[in-house]
Protein backbone atom coordinates (compact mmCIF):
# COMPACT_ATOMS: atom_id res chain seq x y z
CA UNK A 1 0.00 0.00 0.00
CA UNK A 2 1.05 3.60 -0.49
CA UNK A 3 3.02 5.05 2.41
CA UNK A 4 3.73 8.63 3.47
CA UNK A 5 6.57 9.84 5.67
CA UNK A 6 7.46 12.99 7.59
CA UNK A 7 10.94 14.14 6.54
CA UNK A 8 13.16 15.62 9.23
CA UNK A 9 16.83 16.50 9.35
CA UNK A 10 19.58 17.56 11.72
CA UNK A 11 22.88 19.36 11.32
CA UNK A 12 26.07 19.30 13.35
CA UNK A 13 28.76 21.93 12.87
CA UNK A 14 32.17 20.77 14.11
CA UNK A 15 35.43 22.67 14.37
CA UNK A 16 38.64 20.93 13.31
CA UNK A 17 40.03 22.16 16.65
CA UNK A 18 37.97 20.26 19.23
CA UNK A 19 38.86 22.83 21.91
CA UNK A 20 37.49 25.81 19.95
CA UNK A 21 34.14 27.37 20.69
CA UNK A 22 31.71 27.03 17.79
CA UNK A 23 29.08 29.78 17.81
CA UNK A 24 26.43 30.83 15.33
CA UNK A 25 23.01 30.08 13.89
CA UNK A 26 21.85 27.09 11.84
CA UNK A 27 18.99 27.33 9.32
CA UNK A 28 17.49 24.15 7.80
CA UNK A 29 14.95 24.50 4.96
CA UNK A 30 12.99 21.76 3.16
CA UNK A 31 12.63 21.81 -0.65
CA UNK A 32 10.27 19.63 -2.73
CA UNK A 33 13.11 18.93 -5.20
CA UNK A 34 16.14 16.66 -4.96
CA UNK A 35 18.63 19.55 -5.24
CA UNK A 36 17.44 22.48 -3.04
CA UNK A 37 15.98 24.36 -6.01
CA UNK A 38 12.58 25.89 -6.52
CA UNK A 39 10.37 27.32 -3.80
CA UNK A 40 10.94 26.10 -0.26
CA UNK A 41 8.10 24.17 1.40
CA UNK A 42 5.92 26.62 3.31
CA UNK A 43 6.26 26.23 7.07
CA UNK A 44 9.32 23.96 6.80
CA UNK A 45 12.15 26.38 7.52
CA UNK A 46 13.80 26.05 10.92
CA UNK A 47 16.31 28.51 12.38
CA UNK A 48 18.09 28.15 15.68
CA UNK A 49 18.82 31.01 17.97
CA UNK A 50 22.52 31.58 18.53
CA UNK A 51 24.08 28.27 19.53
CA UNK A 52 27.47 27.91 21.20
CA UNK A 53 29.49 24.88 22.21
CA UNK A 54 33.01 23.57 22.59
CA UNK A 55 33.99 21.66 19.45
CA UNK A 56 30.51 21.38 17.89
CA UNK A 57 26.88 22.47 17.88
CA UNK A 58 23.77 20.65 16.60
CA UNK A 59 20.21 21.55 15.59
CA UNK A 60 17.23 19.43 14.41
CA UNK A 61 13.96 20.02 12.58
CA UNK A 62 10.57 19.06 14.01
CA UNK A 63 8.28 18.48 11.02
CA UNK A 64 4.96 16.91 12.06
CA UNK A 65 2.74 18.15 9.21
CA UNK A 66 4.40 17.98 5.75
CA UNK A 67 3.98 14.44 4.39
CA UNK A 68 5.87 13.03 1.40
CA UNK A 69 5.01 9.91 -0.58
CA UNK A 70 7.53 7.10 -0.26
CA UNK A 71 8.44 7.33 -3.96
CA UNK A 72 9.53 10.98 -3.79
CA UNK A 73 12.85 12.60 -2.85
CA UNK A 74 13.13 15.94 -1.09
CA UNK A 75 16.14 18.02 -0.07
CA UNK A 76 17.27 20.07 2.88
CA UNK A 77 19.42 23.18 2.62
CA UNK A 78 21.50 23.78 5.72
CA UNK A 79 23.09 27.20 6.25
CA UNK A 80 25.48 27.91 9.12
CA UNK A 81 26.22 31.55 9.94
CA UNK A 82 29.22 31.79 12.24
CA UNK A 83 29.40 34.30 15.08
CA UNK A 84 33.19 33.99 15.07
CA UNK A 85 34.58 33.81 11.53
CA UNK A 86 38.13 33.71 12.94
CA UNK A 87 37.57 30.17 14.27
CA UNK A 88 34.82 28.64 12.12
CA UNK A 89 33.62 30.01 8.79
CA UNK A 90 30.02 30.16 7.57
CA UNK A 91 28.86 27.53 5.09
CA UNK A 92 25.88 25.92 3.38
CA UNK A 93 25.09 22.41 2.16
CA UNK A 94 22.29 20.68 0.23
CA UNK A 95 21.29 17.14 1.21
CA UNK A 96 18.86 14.81 -0.61
CA UNK A 97 16.53 12.65 1.46
CA UNK A 98 14.61 9.65 0.17
CA UNK A 99 12.83 6.65 1.61
CA UNK A 100 12.58 3.12 0.28
CA UNK A 101 9.98 0.73 1.68
CA UNK A 102 10.41 -2.96 0.95
CA UNK A 103 7.29 -5.02 1.63
MOTA-V117813 format. One record per helix or strand of 3 or more residues. SS is the DSSP state (H for helix, E for strand). FROM is the first residue (numbers start at 1). TO is the last residue. If there is no record, write none. Layout:
# MOTA-V117813
ss=SS from=FROM to=TO
ss=SS from=FROM to=TO
This chain:
# MOTA-V117813
ss=E from=4 to=6
ss=E from=10 to=14
ss=E from=21 to=31
ss=E from=40 to=47
ss=E from=51 to=54
ss=E from=56 to=60
ss=E from=67 to=69
ss=E from=74 to=82
ss=E from=91 to=97
